[in-house]
């Protein structure tokens, strides 16, 4: 199985790989570590020609300036984490199929399945990656065309209410099914309404949208699904913020992201909290430090708001928020 997946039987040590690739061994070992693989000894025969070629291509990207010293570690670490999670999930799927039947040799069956399935999976992964590259490139040029240095986005965190207590009452299979349903439903809602999933973190999902009304609608729909006792979707709460966001390696950073996270942590079950930026965009009203408001542009009548008392949270001593409801 290992020989099939790696393309050949391992015949090289890490010293030989670095020498054949013409790369400093310390740099090669650091890249290997960032990918999330265990360190090997100098004598361990654990590598193939594919590892040599990977180092050569990495070196070429560094020479072209694509992988700068600042971005190299972060990008390689992101690759390692993403593919490690994907590999664990795909291996589990194959193993479940291989061991489900009466086959007396499940290891042989697993190898047969891999030979038949993995080339198709690899092709689909490349397709999905290229599609996301195309979408990301379009967004990047759209931003640059108006001369912006940072992107204005609506950012939303959605958190499962009572996750800890609920997870204790479920066995492993039930918990996995419950979380997979949560991820599937949230992804469907976000994508169908024009938002983008950034990441799921166990019992929490982070998504963004170019339009604040889209983010508000998605958050409200999730809360409504969670309140429906006939729906398998769990009860949730959400925090929405609007403002400048830094995009980096597919993730989002900045005060707007932090505020959305803090709002989620203080939101009551079944509620959506929005920050001042989201409130101003949705209501057409601005609020100053004293709480006085004035109307600027007419906001959407699709929503109504209830001003909350200022809250002290990590990083923000007097965070102002509003409960978002349908108009």
Buried (B, 14 or more C-beta within 10 A) or exposed (E): EEEEEBEEEBEBBBBBBBBBBEBEBEBBBBBBBBBBEEEBEEEBEBBBBEBBEBBBEBBEBBEEEEBEEEEBBEBBBBBBEEBEEEEEEBEEEBBEBBEEEEEEEBEEBBBEBBEEBBEEBEEEBEEEEEEEEEEEEEEEEEBEEEEEEEBBBBBBBBBBBEBEEBBEEEEEEEBEEBBEBBEEBBBEBBEEBEBBBBEBEEBBBBBBBBBBBBBBBBBBBBBBBBEEEEEEBBBBBBBBBBBBBBBEEEEBEBBBBBBBBBBBBBBEBBBBBBBBBBBBBBBBBBBEEEEEBEEEEEBBEEBBBEEBEEBEBEEBEEBBBBBBEEE
